[in-house]
């Protein structure tokens, strides 16, 4: 499998690289990203082959079909981490909630969020590559709440790897913050910044593209990579669960093989949706990918109007904070796939310099032939949480945004797969408010109230956070990020 660049080649980067090279150095020419040069057509034969396969069997065969340059033993070790999920036989349950709506629960891993699906195996793969090459790596992560805990969990105490994780101070749930600031492994550094997620992600991208920063690290014999979904090592594992979820509907006799479905994805940085798009490109029978947003509805506007307009925009804090993002990095990979490198470079440079770009009418129609979108405000989301709970299903506020998108965008009477990206435990005050009207509850009180009301236990890894000591108390201005990281490395 070879990778090429979304914005074309600058003459300083190779024209093509391998999967392992794309993992180790995820930023391409002109600040672009790496994408597969080509994808295989899996066809119905591949799906039929895995009609009764386990998640790990499906994953291994897909990775082998994609021909990534990772040793089979490393892949086996990476995929074995799914055995530590709630149900090793089925790490991603797919549950019926409405007649035509099924929820794919991606949060049954160690940090109770969908990022575990990709980051658990990714940590093994990257660390193994670093060891094989005899190199030390600094992994940068920027988080709106879920990537950080998952990245820290997968990389803690792994050889040849150190992690610096940036999060917006006050911009995550208390549980998400505690998952990060109570990590005590010596190879981890957690840095709160005074700003929002876009500030954290912009800092990450600047450092990844900074030759000066790389030279400073090189003097310490350290190379640089990233755990965000700008890294295709994340995306490749996010393709798998879309195929698995479809096969689950076949296994449950909800659909017949070859029948089309909607994929309904709550979207922040667009990596989850991109995984679904690549699955569709490889032959998964998909009618459309429905994008659900919160009040930071830049993706809804892009898909419905063809305009990516951030002029005068600021991130709005919401009840679904993992989606409080205005610059969705993985949209760039869609632009490349639809419009090519020259147009992608033009559009992205416009976004970076003017905070704006506009697709022409033909481009907009092409985008809309693949995607539909709507957004859900906090009050609407709480209404969907209460409605689902009254029907016997407990969900988090990010999943709730998909129910609004389902009502507005699923225009054909076909089955919809909603991707639930976080467990209820990550956002308990919002859910408690939706169920009882109670406001201002602390996370621990809200957790206990919901646990009692729903007759469901609080997972031990969440319960234990409230008695763990805080070991990572750093909060700084965003201008001091580089110095703080270098101080950690020293």
N, C-alpha and C positions, 0 to 999 in steps of 0.2 A: 504494500500500500504506500503510495507516494502522496506528498502534500505540496500544494502550491499556494500562492499568496493572493489575498483578496484585493490588494491595490496595485498589483503588478510588481515587477522586480526592479530594484534600484541599482543593480550591478554589483552590489556589495554582498548580497545574500545569494545562496545557491538557488538555481531555478527550481529544483525539486529537493525535498528532504524526506526522511523516513518518519514513521510514527514516533519512535523514541527521540529523534531530534526535535520534532514538533513539541513533544512534552517538555524537553529540557529548555528550549528557547522559544516560547510561544508567540513572541511579537515579531512580525515579519516586516518587509520593506515598507517604508513610508508610514510606519505605525499601524500597519494592517495586521490581519490574522491569517493563520494557516487553515486550509480547507482540503478535503480529499480531492485529488486530481480526478478520480472517478469512483463511482460506487457500483457494486455488483447488483445485478437484477436477481433478487432472491427467488421471486416467482412463487406460485402456490405450492410447488413441490417442497420448498424449504419449510413453509408453514405446515404442510401436512406431515413432514418428517418429524416435526416437534409438537404434534397434536397432544402427545402424552408425556412430553419431556419435562424434567424438573427445570427450575429457573437456571441452575448452574449448567445443566446440559445445553440449554438454549444459548446461554451466554457464551460458553466455550466454543460452540460451533459457529456462532456469529463472528466472534473474534478471529477464529481460524479462517473463516470465509473472507474476512476483510484483510487477512494476511498481514497482520501487524508484526513487527520485528521484535517480539518479546518471547522469551523462552517459554515453552509449554509448562514447565515446572513453576515458573513465576506466575503464569496465568492461573494455574491450579491453586497456588497459595493465595492469590488475590481473591479468587472467587470463593474460596473456603470461608472467607469472613462472613458471607451470607448465612453460614450455619449458626452464627451468633445472633441472628435476628430472632424475633419472637417465635416464629414457626420456621425452623430450618427447611421443612418440606415445601413451604410456600411463603417466602419472605415478602411477597407483594399480593395480599388478598384483594380480590375484586368483589365488591359487595353491592347488591341491588338496593337502591334507595327509592327510585320511582320506576314506573313501568318501563320507560325507555332510557333510564339514567342509572349508570353503574359507576361506583366510586372505586378507583384504583388507589389503594392505601400504600403510599410510598414511605411511610414514617415509622416502620417497625424496627429500625436499627438503633444503635447505641445513643444517638443524640436526638432521637424522636423527630427527625425531619428528613425530607427526601434527599438532601445532599449526601446522606450516608450511602445511598444507592450507588453513587459515582465515586465519592471520596474514599470510602472504605477500601475498595480495590485499587484505586489510584495511588494511595499512599504506599502500598506494597510495591507497585510497579515502578514508581519513581525512585523510591529508595533502592530497589534492586538494580536499576540502571546506574544510579550513582555509585553503588558499591562495585559493580562490574567494571566501571570506568575508573575507579579509584579516585573519585572526585567528591568534593564537599559542595553542598547546595544550600543556598538561602531560598526558601519558598515564601513568596509574598502572598498574602490573602487579604482581600478587602471584603467586608461582610455587611449585609443589612440585617443579619441576625442568625442565619442558618449555616452559611458556608463556614463561618468562623469556628463554631463548635465542632462541626464535622471535620474540618481540616486539622484542628488541634488534636482531636481524638485519633485520627488515623496516623498522624505523623509523630505523636509523642513517643520519645525514647527510641525512635528509629535511627539507625546508624546513617552517617553521611548527610544528614538533613537537619537544618534549623529552620524555624518558621517565625515570621513576623506577621501578626494578624492585626489589621486595622478595623476598628468599628466606630460608628458615630455615637459618641457619649450621649445617652438619653434617647437614642433612636432605635433601641431594641427592647424586647420585653425583658422583664426582670430575670426570668428563667434563662433566656438566651445569654444575657449578660453574665449571670452566675456560672453558666456552663463554660464561659471563657475565662473569667477573672479568678476562678478557683483552680485552674490548671497549674500544676507545679513542676512539670517536667523541665529539666534544665535546658532543653533545646527549643523551648517555646517562649515567645515574647508577645504579649497582648498589649495593644496600644489603643486607648480611647482617644478620639480626636474631637475637638470642638468644631462640629460641622455635620454634614449629612453624608449618606452613602456615596453620592456622586463625588463629593470631595475625597472620600477614601479611595474610590475606584480611580479617580483622576490621578491621585498621588501614586497609586500602584502602576498605572500605565506609564506615567512620567518616569518612574524609576526603572521600569522594565526597558524603556527606550533610551535611557540616559547612558551614553558612553562613559561619561565621567564616573558615574556610580559604579558601572561595571568594572572600570579600571581600578577603582578603589577596592572593590571586592577581589579582583584578580590578584592584587598585591597581598591579599590575605589567603590566597589559594581557594577562593570561594566563587562558585558560579551562581547564576541567578535564574529562578524560574517562578511560576505562579500557580496557585491552587484555584483561582477563579475560573469561570467557564470561558474566559479567553483562551484557556488551555484545552486543546482538543482531547487530552487525556481524560477530562471530565465528560465531554460530550459523547465520546464513544460508548461509555457505560450508560448514558442516558437514552441511547437508542433502544437498548435491550428491553426495558420495562414496557415500552409501547407495544412491542411485538408480543411480549408475555401477556399483557392485558387483553389484547385482541384474542389470543389463543385461549385465555380463561373464559371469555364469552362463548367461544366455540365449545369448550369443554363443558360449560354449564348449559349447553343446548339453547342458548339465547339467540345465537346467530348461526348460520351455516357458513362453512369455509368459502371465502370470496365475497361475502356480503360486506357492503361498506358501512363504516361507522363514522361518527364525529369524534375527534379528540378535543377535549375541552380543558384548557391549561391555564392556571393562574400564572401570570407572567410578570416578572420583574426584569431580569437581565436576559430573558428569552432563550436560555439554554435548554430548559425543559421542552419548550415548543420546538426548538431546533432539532432536538432528538426525535420528536415526532415527525418533523418534516423529512429528515433523512430516512426514517423508517418508511414513510410514504414513497420517497424516491426509489427505495429499494424494492417496492412492491406491496407494502402493506395496504390493504383496501380501505382507503380513507376518503370520505366525501369532502370534508374540510377540517381545518384546524381552527378551533374557536379560541380566541385569545380573551381572557378575562383580566381586567385591570381594576384598581381601586381609584380613588380621586386623582391620583397621579396618572392620568389616563392618556399619556402621550402615545401609547401603542394603539389605543382605540382610535385616536384621531389620525394616526398615520394610515391605518388600514382603511378607515372610512373616508378619508379625504386625500390621501397621498402626500400629506404635508407633515414633516417632522419639525415642529416649531417650538423652540425653547426660549424664544425671546421674551424676556420679562417673567419667565417661569421660575418658581422655586419649589423644591420638594415640600409637599404638604404632609405633615405627620398624620397617620391614619391608624385605624384599628387593625390593619393588616400590614405591619411595618416592614416585613421582608420584601414587599412590593413597592416600597417608597423609593422609587428609582425613576429618574428622567432619561438617563442615557443608557439604553439597553444595548450592551455591547454586541450580542449575537445577532442582532438585526443585520449587521454588516455582512454576515455569512449568507443570509438570505438575499441581500442585494447583489452580492457577487454571483450567486447561483442563478439569479434571474436576469441580471443586466450586465455581467462581466466586470473585469477589473478596472477598466478606464472610467466607466460610469460610477462604480463604487468609490473609487478614489475621489472623483469629483464631488459626489454627494457627502462623503465623510469629511472631506476638507471643508465643505460648506458648513457642516454641523459644528466642526471644531472652531472655525473662525467666525462664523456669523450666527451660530446656534440655530441654524435653519437649513432645511433643504426641501425641495418639492419635486415629486415625481410627475412626469407628464401623464396625460390621460391614458395612453396605452400601457404605461408602466403600472399605473394605479389599478387598471382593470386586471392586469396579470396578477398583481398582488392579491386582489379581491377574489380571483378565481381559486385561490388556495386557502385564504384566511378570511375569517369573519371576526368581529370584535365588538365588545361592549364593556362598560365599566359599572361598578357597583359601589355606592357610597356606604359609609359605616352604618347608618340607620337601616338601609336595605339589607346589608349583610347580617345584622343582628336579627332581622326578621326572618331571614332564611335559616339562621342557626336555630331559632326557636321553632320554626315550622318543621325542620328536620328532626329536632329532638322530640317533639310531640309525636312524630311518626316513628320514633325508636332509633334515631341515628344521631350520634354526637360528632360534631365536626368543628374545625377551627375556622377563623374568619377569612383565611386565604381561600380555603375550599368553598366558602360561602359565595365568593365573588363569581365562581363558576356557575352557580345556580341561577344567578341573574343573567349571565351570558347564555345559559341553556334556554331560559325562557324567551330571550330576545333573538337568538341567532340560530337555534336548531330548528330550521324551518321545514325540514323533511321528517316524516315519521320513521326515523331510523334510530338505532341505538347510539347513545352517547356515553363515552368514557370520560369521566371527570377525574382529574389527577389531584388527589389530596396530598398536599406537600408538607403538612405538619400535624402532629398530634394535638389534641385539645389541651394538653398540659403546658404547651409553650405559650398560650395566650389566654390563660384562665380568667383574668379579670374581665376581659371583653365578653367571654362566653357566659360567665356568671351574670353579668349585666343583661345580656340578651335573654337569659332564662328567668331571672328573678327581678330585674330592674335595679338591683343593688349597684351602687356606685362607690368607687374609691377603695374597693377591697384590695388588700395586699395579695400578692400572688399565692402565698401559702394558705391564706384563708379562703381564697377563691378556689384553689385546688381541692381543699378539703370539702368545701360546700358542694362542688360539682361531683366529686367522688361519692358523696353521700346521696345526692339527688339521683345520680345516674347508676348507682350501685356498681361502680367500676373502680378498681384500685388505682392509686397513683403509682406509676412505675418507680422502682427503687432508685434508679439513676436520677430521677427528678426529685423525689423526696429527700434524698441525701444532700442535694445542693445547698439546702438552707442551713446546714450545720458545718459545711466545709469552710475552712478559712480562706479569705481572699488573699491571693498571693500575687495578683497582677493588677496593681492599683493605678498604673500610669495613665494619665489623661493630659494631653498636650494640645497646643495650637497646631494646625495642619502644616504650618511653615517649618515646624521642628521635627517632622517625621523622619527625614533622612538622618539627621544627627542622632535621634533616639535609636534607630535601627543600628547604626554604626557603633553606638555605645554598647548595645546588647551584644554585638559580635565581638567587641573587645573584652 
